Amino acid sequence: MPDGVPQLLTLMEVATAMRVSPHTIRSWVRKGRLRPLRLSRRLLFHPDEVTRLLVSASVTSAEEVSTR
């Protein structure tokens, strides 16, 4: 792959990496929590977008723990 072109992740790759079902990933897309790049009907994800979701989930979890 040429330099500067990111390796996009498939829905299955994201689901496997996050240990959730593909249905959960699609749900997050519908709710706007995860933004895909659409190529025809295929959902592809930029690695930075997946990282953003993980960071926001970590921050939310930390906030919930600190309010207890």
Secondary structure, DSSP 8 states (H G I E B T S, - for coil): --TT----EEHHHHHHHHTS-HHHHHHHHHHTSS--EEETTEEEE-HHHHHHHHHHHHHHHHHHHHT-
